[in-house]
């Protein structure tokens, strides 16, 4: 927890403060007007459009001992793993179905907006990740033998979720493309499985890309926290440029990604330099 506090929680606290103080117009579901509402916006992920995910993710860091307990309980017992996965999947499908009926274009769309940022909404991924680690030898062997089947399943699910999206008609509205519908569970699991399979191949053949992947993973969370900040100012800058959208949009993405990772690495370097130069590294680790 000490290690995760400095890697995940401190950057979250700092960037949430930046959004609330310097870019309050980016708040979701209302704006703060006193200390109580400021604290509420701070802790619930409303400070910026992307921080709901961060709030949800940090809950799993706090609950990590439960994953360790699950791993110990299922070790050397695949039957337990299968039962846990089936029960979790059934719960997640029911949970998603409630979202579809009550929140997605439903009567509780405004009142229950916190539904998607509490940990039960994503428990299937925590359980699946834990089981993947416990049984990684047998699972890895299977997916590496049948990677073609996994690719086909992913393609079919991509077509299905995209088809559902366009069923709402045009012009396209992102309000009709939620990540939190029953079909998205299987699409997300297939996507994660495909990425995991690629990672297994890279490890098996000792790919030269592995060090870069590790570097990106190290700073990815901090870059994610800052990317809306950079996206906002990049859009302000590019709005004054009379260039075609087909050029402006990719340029916007490239500038945002580069600045997000540069700032993540730059702040890490600055903090490390200050920590060692002022000899207080014994007080804090990160």
VONU-452428 format. One line per 5 residues: number of its first residue (from 1); their letters; for each residue x, z, y of N, C-alpha, C. Coordinates in pm, whole numbers. Example, Ala and Ser with C-alpha at 12.3 -4.5 7.8 and 13.67 -1.06 7.14 Angstrom:
<recs>
1> as> 1319 780 -569 1230 780 -450 1320 780 -330 ~ 1285 708 -225 1367 714 -106 1290 787 3
</recs>
This chain:
<recs>
1> xxxxx> 83 0 -120 0 0 0 87 0 125 ~ 203 71 120 293 69 236 342 -73 261 ~ 381 -142 154 430 -278 167 321 -372 219 ~ 203 -362 161 92 -449 204 47 -415 346 ~ 60 -288 385 19 -248 519 97 -327 623
6> xxxxx> 226 -343 601 308 -411 700 299 -563 690 ~ 275 -613 571 267 -757 553 129 -812 591 ~ 24 -736 562 -112 -788 582 -189 -715 691 ~ -187 -584 690 -274 -510 781 -225 -511 926 ~ -96 -490 947 -45 -490 1085 -64 -625 1153
11> xxxxx> -29 -740 1088 -59 -868 1153 -208 -887 1180 ~ -294 -839 1090 -438 -851 1112 -481 -772 1235 ~ -430 -650 1249 -464 -566 1365 -417 -631 1495 ~ -295 -683 1494 -239 -743 1615 -315 -868 1657 ~ -342 -957 1560 -409 -1082 1596 -557 -1060 1630
16> xxxxx> -621 -965 1566 -759 -933 1602 -764 -884 1747 ~ -668 -803 1786 -660 -755 1923 -639 -871 2020 ~ -552 -964 1983 -527 -1080 2069 -656 -1159 2092 ~ -731 -1183 1985 -854 -1261 1998 -958 -1189 2084 ~ -974 -1060 2064 -1076 -985 2138 -1040 -970 2285
21> xxxxx> -913 -952 2315 -871 -925 2452 -849 -1054 2531 ~ -783 -1151 2470 -744 -1271 2544 -836 -1391 2521 ~ -908 -1393 2409 -1001 -1504 2382 -1136 -1448 2337 ~ -1200 -1366 2420 -1327 -1304 2378 -1438 -1406 2358 ~ -1422 -1526 2413 -1524 -1629 2397 -1534 -1681 2254
26> xxxxx> -1435 -1650 2170 -1436 -1696 2032 -1512 -1602 1939 ~ -1565 -1492 1991 -1637 -1396 1907 -1761 -1460 1843 ~ -1795 -1409 1727 -1912 -1453 1653 -2018 -1343 1656 ~ -2144 -1384 1649 -2257 -1290 1640 -2255 -1188 1755 ~ -2250 -1240 1875 -2256 -1153 1992 -2119 -1117 2046
31> xxxxx> -2117 -1046 2158 -1994 -1006 2224 -1995 -856 2245 ~ -1875 -799 2249 -1867 -655 2275 -1894 -626 2423 ~ -1952 -510 2451 -1983 -472 2588 -1946 -326 2615 ~ -1904 -254 2513 -1856 -117 2530 -1759 -86 2417 ~ -1708 36 2413 -1608 72 2312 -1664 62 2171
36> xxxxx> -1788 105 2153 -1849 101 2019 -1862 -41 1968 ~ -1912 -131 2052 -1927 -270 2009 -1792 -338 1994 ~ -1692 -295 2072 -1556 -349 2056 -1502 -314 1919 ~ -1516 -188 1879 -1469 -144 1747 -1544 -217 1636 ~ -1675 -236 1655 -1754 -306 1554 -1708 -450 1538
41> xxxxx> -1687 -519 1648 -1637 -656 1641 -1497 -660 1581 ~ -1421 -554 1602 -1283 -549 1553 -1278 -539 1401 ~ -1364 -457 1343 -1353 -429 1199 -1436 -522 1112 ~ -1531 -595 1169 -1620 -676 1084 -1583 -823 1078 ~ -1474 -863 1143 -1430 -1002 1135 -1496 -1094 1235
46> xxxxx> -1565 -1041 1334 -1633 -1125 1433 -1545 -1163 1551 ~ -1420 -1117 1553 -1333 -1143 1668 -1299 -1290 1683 ~ -1303 -1365 1572 -1276 -1509 1574 -1345 -1571 1452 ~ -1367 -1702 1455 -1446 -1764 1348 -1388 -1750 1208 ~ -1258 -1730 1195 -1195 -1728 1063 -1167 -1589 1011
51> xxxxx> -1186 -1485 1090 -1143 -1352 1050 -1237 -1285 949 ~ -1356 -1342 925 -1443 -1288 821 -1370 -1290 686 ~ -1294 -1398 663 -1220 -1410 536 -1114 -1303 525 ~ -1047 -1276 635 -941 -1175 636 -998 -1037 605 ~ -1114 -1005 662 -1179 -876 636 -1211 -862 488
56> xxxxx> -1262 -969 428 -1294 -967 285 -1168 -950 201 ~ -1063 -1022 235 -941 -1019 156 -875 -881 158 ~ -876 -816 275 -813 -685 286 -884 -581 199 ~ -1013 -601 176 -1084 -508 88 -1026 -511 -53 ~ -986 -628 -100 -931 -639 -234 -793 -574 -244
61> xxxxx> -720 -570 -132 -591 -500 -133 -615 -351 -154 ~ -715 -296 -87 -748 -155 -102 -797 -125 -243 ~ -870 -221 -301 -928 -201 -434 -836 -246 -548 ~ -712 -278 -516 -621 -329 -618 -605 -237 -739 ~ -608 -104 -723 -601 -18 -844 -709 -48 -947
66> xxxxx> -825 -96 -904 -929 -133 -999 -887 -253 -1082 ~ -817 -347 -1019 -766 -463 -1094 -661 -420 -1194 ~ -576 -325 -1155 -476 -274 -1250 -544 -208 -1369 ~ -649 -130 -1341 -722 -63 -1450 -786 -166 -1542 ~ -845 -272 -1484 -905 -377 -1565 -800 -446 -1651
71> xxxxx> -683 -472 -1593 -576 -537 -1669 -534 -452 -1789 ~ -519 -322 -1766 -480 -233 -1877 -588 -229 -1985 ~ -714 -230 -1944 -825 -220 -2040 -837 -345 -2126 ~ -802 -461 -2068 -818 -588 -2140 -692 -633 -2214 ~ -580 -570 -2187 -455 -612 -2251 -467 -603 -2404
76> xxxxx> -424 -713 -2468 -428 -723 -2615 -569 -720 -2672 ~ -668 -748 -2588 -807 -749 -2636 -883 -862 -2567 ~ -866 -986 -2616 -932 -1102 -2553 -1084 -1089 -2549 ~ -1145 -1022 -2648 -1290 -1007 -2650 -1339 -933 -2525 ~ -1267 -828 -2488 -1303 -757 -2366 -1293 -848 -2244
81> xxxxx> -1187 -927 -2241 -1169 -1019 -2129 -1284 -1118 -2118 ~ -1328 -1173 -2231 -1438 -1268 -2232 -1567 -1202 -2184 ~ -1593 -1082 -2233 -1716 -1010 -2194 -1715 -980 -2044 ~ -1601 -933 -1993 -1591 -902 -1850 -1612 -1028 -1767 ~ -1552 -1138 -1808 -1567 -1263 -1731 -1712 -1309 -1730
86> xxxxx> -1779 -1306 -1846 -1918 -1352 -1854 -2008 -1264 -1768 ~ -1991 -1133 -1776 -2074 -1043 -1695 -2049 -1062 -1546 ~ -1923 -1079 -1509 -1890 -1100 -1367 -1948 -1232 -1317 ~ -1937 -1336 -1399 -1991 -1466 -1361 -2142 -1459 -1344 ~ -2210 -1389 -1434 -2356 -1374 -1423 -2393 -1300 -1295
91> xxxxx> -2319 -1193 -1265 -2344 -1119 -1141 -2322 -1208 -1019 ~ -2213 -1286 -1021 -2181 -1371 -906 -2286 -1479 -886 ~ -2336 -1537 -994 -2440 -1639 -983 -2567 -1578 -923 ~ -2605 -1460 -966 -2722 -1393 -911 -2702 -1360 -763 ~ -2581 -1313 -730 -2548 -1279 -591 -2555 -1403 -502
96> xxxxx> -2498 -1516 -551 -2503 -1642 -476 -2646 -1692 -462 ~ -2727 -1671 -565 -2865 -1718 -560 -2944 -1643 -454 ~ -2917 -1513 -442 -2980 -1434 -335 -2940 -1489 -199 ~ -2812 -1523 -185 -2765 -1582 -59 -2840 -1712 -29 ~ -2854 -1796 -130 -2919 -1925 -108 -3064 -1907 -66
101> xxxxx> -3134 -1811 -128 -3277 -1792 -98 -3302 -1719 32 ~ -3220 -1618 61 -3248 -1529 174 -3168 -1559 300 ~ -3048 -1616 285 -2959 -1629 401 -2937 -1774 440 ~ -2900 -1859 347 -2877 -2000 376 -3009 -2066 415 ~ -3028 -2089 546 -3155 -2141 599 -3272 -2052 559
106> xxxxx> -3245 -1924 532 -3349 -1832 488 -3388 -1732 596 ~ -3479 -1642 563 -3533 -1549 664 -3432 -1445 711 ~ -3326 -1421 634 -3230 -1317 670 -3098 -1376 721 ~ -3102 -1498 770 -2979 -1567 809 -2900 -1492 916 ~ -2969 -1431 1010 -2901 -1359 1118 -2875 -1214 1082
111> xxxxx> -2968 -1151 1013 -2956 -1007 985 -2853 -978 877 ~ -2839 -1069 780 -2752 -1043 665 -2621 -1122 672 ~ -2575 -1154 791 -2457 -1240 800 -2331 -1176 743 ~ -2330 -1043 727 -2214 -976 670 -2207 -991 518 ~ -2307 -1052 460 -2318 -1067 315 -2194 -1131 255
116> xxxxx> -2137 -1229 325 -2027 -1306 266 -1889 -1247 294 ~ -1883 -1130 356 -1752 -1072 384 -1734 -934 322 ~ -1816 -902 224 -1797 -780 147 -1752 -819 7 ~ -1672 -734 -54 -1597 -774 -174 -1682 -820 -292 ~ -1805 -770 -314 -1880 -822 -431 -1906 -973 -422
121> xxxxx> -1905 -1027 -302 -1932 -1170 -286 -1823 -1257 -346 ~ -1705 -1200 -370 -1593 -1279 -423 -1529 -1211 -543 ~ -1602 -1122 -606 -1545 -1044 -716 -1505 -1132 -834 ~ -1570 -1247 -851 -1538 -1335 -963 -1394 -1383 -955 ~ -1342 -1403 -834 -1205 -1453 -820 -1103 -1344 -846
126> xxxxx> -1135 -1220 -808 -1045 -1108 -838 -1038 -1085 -988 ~ -1153 -1086 -1053 -1156 -1065 -1199 -1088 -1180 -1271 ~ -1115 -1303 -1229 -1052 -1419 -1294 -901 -1417 -1277 ~ -855 -1381 -1157 -711 -1373 -1135 -645 -1267 -1222 ~ -712 -1154 -1235 -659 -1047 -1319 -652 -1090 -1465
131> xxxxx> -759 -1152 -1513 -761 -1197 -1652 -661 -1310 -1676 ~ -642 -1395 -1576 -543 -1502 -1589 -403 -1444 -1608 ~ -374 -1336 -1536 -242 -1275 -1552 -229 -1207 -1689 ~ -333 -1137 -1731 -326 -1064 -1859 -308 -1161 -1975 ~ -379 -1274 -1971 -377 -1369 -2083 -309 -1499 -2043
136> xxxxx> -211 -1491 -1954 -154 -1613 -1897 -83 -1700 -2002 ~ -26 -1639 -2104 47 -1720 -2202 -47 -1816 -2276 ~ -158 -1763 -2327 -250 -1848 -2402 -326 -1942 -2309 ~ -366 -1892 -2192 -441 -1976 -2098 -353 -2089 -2046 ~ -229 -2058 -2011 -138 -2161 -1960 -114 -2269 -2065
141> xxxxx> -97 -2227 -2188 -74 -2323 -2296 -193 -2417 -2309 ~ -315 -2361 -2296 -435 -2443 -2311 -449 -2543 -2195 ~ -437 -2495 -2071 -460 -2584 -1956 -352 -2690 -1944 ~ -230 -2657 -1986 -124 -2758 -1978 -143 -2866 -2083 ~ -209 -2833 -2193 -240 -2934 -2294 -360 -3018 -2253
146> xxxxx> -452 -2959 -2177 -577 -3028 -2143 -592 -3043 -1991 ~ -481 -3070 -1923 -486 -3081 -1777 -574 -3199 -1734 ~ -578 -3303 -1815 -662 -3418 -1781 -809 -3381 -1776 ~ -853 -3297 -1870 -991 -3250 -1870 -1020 -3169 -1744 ~ -925 -3086 -1703 -942 -3006 -1582 -955 -3094 -1459
151> xxxxx> -877 -3200 -1451 -886 -3293 -1338 -1023 -3359 -1334 ~ -1072 -3402 -1451 -1204 -3466 -1457 -1315 -3369 -1416 ~ -1306 -3244 -1462 -1406 -3144 -1425 -1404 -3122 -1274 ~ -1284 -3112 -1216 -1272 -3092 -1071 -1333 -3209 -995 ~ -1306 -3331 -1039 -1361 -3450 -972 -1514 -3451 -979
156> xxxxx> -1570 -3418 -1094 -1716 -3414 -1109 -1778 -3308 -1018 ~ -1715 -3192 -1011 -1767 -3085 -926 -1753 -3120 -779 ~ -1644 -3185 -742 -1627 -3231 -604 -1738 -3329 -567 ~ -1767 -3422 -658 -1875 -3517 -632 -2008 -3444 -619 ~ -2031 -3344 -704 -2160 -3274 -704 -2181 -3197 -574
161> xxxxx> -2080 -3121 -531 -2098 -3042 -409 -2106 -3133 -287 ~ -2034 -3246 -288 -2041 -3341 -176 -2177 -3409 -174 ~ -2228 -3444 -292 -2361 -3505 -301 -2467 -3411 -246 ~ -2458 -3283 -281 -2553 -3185 -228 -2544 -3175 -76 ~ -2423 -3182 -25 -2402 -3174 119 -2475 -3288 191
166> xxxxx> -2457 -3409 141 -2518 -3525 207 -2667 -3537 179 ~ -2716 -3459 84 -2860 -3459 60 -2940 -3406 179 ~ -2873 -3331 267 -2941 -3279 385 -2954 -3384 494 ~ -2902 -3503 469 -2920 -3613 562 -2812 -3618 668 ~ -2825 -3718 752 -2733 -3737 863 -2811 -3728 994
171> xxxxx> -2749 -3697 1105 -2606 -3673 1120 -2561 -3547 1047 ~ -2436 -3548 1003 -2381 -3440 924 -2372 -3312 1006 ~ -2415 -3202 948 -2403 -3071 1012 -2330 -2977 917 ~ -2227 -2911 967 -2151 -2818 883 -2233 -2697 843 ~ -2344 -2670 913 -2432 -2561 873 -2492 -2586 735
176> xxxxx> -2492 -2712 693 -2546 -2748 562 -2438 -2757 454 ~ -2317 -2714 487 -2206 -2722 392 -2143 -2586 370 ~ -2220 -2488 327 -2161 -2355 306 -2075 -2353 182 ~ -1976 -2269 184 -1888 -2249 70 -1953 -2154 -29 ~ -2070 -2100 5 -2123 -1986 -69 -2256 -2019 -138
181> xxxxx> -2257 -2125 -215 -2372 -2160 -297 -2332 -2152 -444 ~ -2429 -2139 -537 -2394 -2124 -679 -2299 -2232 -731 ~ -2321 -2356 -691 -2236 -2465 -741 -2091 -2449 -695 ~ -2071 -2382 -582 -1936 -2368 -529 -1851 -2272 -611 ~ -1914 -2182 -687 -1836 -2093 -774 -1750 -2176 -869
186> xxxxx> -1814 -2273 -935 -1745 -2352 -1036 -1646 -2448 -971 ~ -1682 -2502 -856 -1588 -2590 -784 -1464 -2511 -741 ~ -1484 -2390 -689 -1370 -2308 -647 -1282 -2269 -765 ~ -1346 -2228 -876 -1268 -2191 -994 -1189 -2311 -1048 ~ -1252 -2428 -1046 -1183 -2549 -1093 -1066 -2583 -1001
191> xxxxx> -1086 -2566 -870 -978 -2594 -774 -861 -2499 -794 ~ -892 -2370 -809 -787 -2271 -832 -716 -2299 -964 ~ -792 -2334 -1067 -731 -2367 -1196 -639 -2486 -1188 ~ -677 -2586 -1109 -594 -2705 -1093 -463 -2671 -1020 ~ -474 -2590 -916 -355 -2548 -843 -264 -2465 -932
196> xxxxx> -324 -2375 -1011 -244 -2292 -1102 -172 -2378 -1206 ~ -240 -2483 -1253 -178 -2573 -1351 -58 -2644 -1291 ~ -72 -2691 -1168 41 -2755 -1099 157 -2658 -1086 ~ 124 -2532 -1051 229 -2429 -1038 301 -2407 -1171 ~ 225 -2407 -1282 287 -2388 -1413 384 -2501 -1445
201> xxxxx> 345 -2623 -1414 434 -2737 -1438 560 -2725 -1354 ~ 544 -2683 -1227 661 -2668 -1140 756 -2563 -1194 ~ 700 -2453 -1247 786 -2348 -1304 852 -2394 -1433 ~ 775 -2463 -1516 829 -2507 -1645 947 -2601 -1627 ~ 937 -2692 -1531 1043 -2791 -1510 1135 -2754 -1394
206> xxxxx> 1124 -2627 -1347 1211 -2575 -1242 1218 -2671 -1123 ~ 1102 -2701 -1069 1091 -2794 -956 1169 -2744 -836 ~ 1231 -2837 -766 1305 -2803 -644 1213 -2765 -529 ~ 1083 -2787 -547 987 -2752 -442 949 -2604 -446 ~ 983 -2533 -552 940 -2394 -567 988 -2305 -451
211> xxxxx> 1114 -2312 -407 1155 -2228 -294 1072 -2253 -168 ~ 1037 -2379 -141 955 -2410 -24 815 -2351 -40 ~ 760 -2361 -160 627 -2305 -186 628 -2154 -163 ~ 732 -2087 -209 743 -1942 -189 755 -1907 -40 ~ 831 -1988 33 847 -1963 176 714 -1978 248
216> xxxxx> 641 -2086 215 510 -2107 277 415 -1993 242 ~ 417 -1949 115 329 -1841 73 362 -1711 147 ~ 491 -1689 177 532 -1566 244 472 -1557 383 ~ 464 -1670 454 416 -1669 592 275 -1724 608 ~ 211 -1762 497 81 -1829 505 -26 -1741 568
221> xxxxx> -30 -1613 530 -134 -1525 583 -119 -1507 733 ~ 4 -1484 778 27 -1466 921 -2 -1595 998 ~ 29 -1709 938 -3 -1836 1002 -154 -1858 1007 ~ -222 -1817 901 -368 -1828 898 -431 -1745 1010 ~ -381 -1624 1031 -436 -1538 1135 -424 -1601 1272
226> xxxxx> -314 -1670 1297 -289 -1723 1431 -342 -1863 1453 ~ -384 -1933 1348 -407 -2077 1364 -523 -2109 1458 ~ -625 -2025 1465 -736 -2052 1557 -691 -2036 1702 ~ -601 -1943 1725 -542 -1926 1858 -475 -2056 1902 ~ -390 -2110 1815 -321 -2235 1849 -416 -2354 1851
231> xxxxx> -513 -2355 1761 -611 -2463 1760 -686 -2469 1893 ~ -723 -2353 1944 -798 -2347 2070 -717 -2408 2184 ~ -592 -2368 2198 -511 -2416 2310 -466 -2560 2288 ~ -441 -2600 2165 -407 -2741 2139 -522 -2833 2174 ~ -644 -2789 2141 -761 -2870 2175 -777 -2881 2326
236> xxxxx> -753 -2772 2398 -758 -2774 2544 -658 -2875 2600 ~ -539 -2878 2540 -435 -2969 2585 -470 -3114 2554 ~ -510 -3140 2430 -537 -3278 2389 -664 -3334 2450 ~ -753 -3247 2494 -877 -3295 2556 -850 -3377 2680 ~ -736 -3355 2743 -701 -3428 2864 -627 -3558 2835
241> xxxxx> -596 -3582 2709 -524 -3703 2671 -624 -3812 2631 ~ -611 -3927 2688 -701 -4039 2656 -642 -4118 2540 ~ -653 -4061 2422 -607 -4128 2301 -722 -4131 2202 ~ -723 -4229 2110 -833 -4239 2013 -844 -4114 1926 ~ -965 -4085 1883 -989 -3966 1801 -912 -3974 1670
246> xxxxx> -894 -4094 1613 -823 -4108 1486 -675 -4071 1499 ~ -626 -4067 1622 -490 -4019 1647 -493 -3873 1691 ~ -590 -3841 1775 -598 -3705 1831 -623 -3601 1723 ~ -710 -3631 1629 -746 -3532 1527 -629 -3498 1434 ~ -560 -3598 1375 -442 -3563 1293 -333 -3493 1374
251> xxxxx> -317 -3534 1500 -218 -3469 1585 -254 -3323 1610 ~ -383 -3298 1628 -431 -3161 1647 -399 -3074 1526 ~ -422 -3128 1407 -394 -3054 1284 -245 -3027 1271 ~ -162 -3130 1293 -17 -3115 1279 38 -3012 1378 ~ -4 -3020 1502 43 -2926 1604 1 -2783 1571
256> xxxxx> -122 -2767 1524 -173 -2633 1492 -98 -2571 1376 ~ -78 -2649 1269 -7 -2597 1151 137 -2561 1187 ~ 205 -2649 1259 344 -2623 1295 357 -2499 1383 ~ 274 -2489 1485 282 -2374 1575 244 -2244 1503 ~ 147 -2251 1412 106 -2132 1338 221 -2079 1253
261> xxxxx> 291 -2167 1182 402 -2122 1098 525 -2086 1181 ~ 548 -2157 1290 661 -2122 1377 641 -1984 1437 ~ 518 -1956 1481 491 -1824 1538 500 -1715 1432 ~ 452 -1744 1311 460 -1645 1203 606 -1611 1171 ~ 689 -1713 1158 830 -1689 1130 900 -1628 1251
266> xxxxx> 866 -1675 1371 930 -1625 1492 903 -1478 1515 ~ 778 -1435 1496 747 -1293 1513 816 -1209 1405 ~ 825 -1263 1284 895 -1191 1177 1043 -1174 1213 ~ 1105 -1280 1261 1247 -1274 1299 1267 -1177 1414 ~ 1179 -1181 1513 1191 -1092 1628 1179 -946 1586
271> xxxxx> 1078 -917 1502 1058 -780 1456 1178 -732 1374 ~ 1229 -817 1285 1343 -779 1203 1465 -751 1289 ~ 1485 -835 1392 1598 -816 1482 1588 -684 1557 ~ 1472 -656 1612 1452 -531 1685 1468 -411 1593 ~ 1415 -423 1473 1420 -311 1378 1563 -273 1344
276> xxxxx> 1648 -373 1322 1785 -344 1284 1873 -310 1404 ~ 1850 -374 1517 1932 -346 1634 1908 -207 1691 ~ 1784 -158 1679 1752 -28 1734 1754 83 1628 ~ 1794 46 1505 1819 144 1399 1697 232 1368 ~ 1578 170 1362 1463 248 1317 1400 187 1193
281> xxxxx> 1483 116 1117 1430 56 993 1390 163 891 ~ 1447 288 907 1410 395 814 1271 448 842 ~ 1215 412 963 1081 461 997 972 372 945 ~ 1005 246 926 900 150 889 963 40 807 ~ 891 -10 712 943 -114 624 851 -234 630
286> x> 898 -350 670 816 -469 674 877 -573 763
</recs>
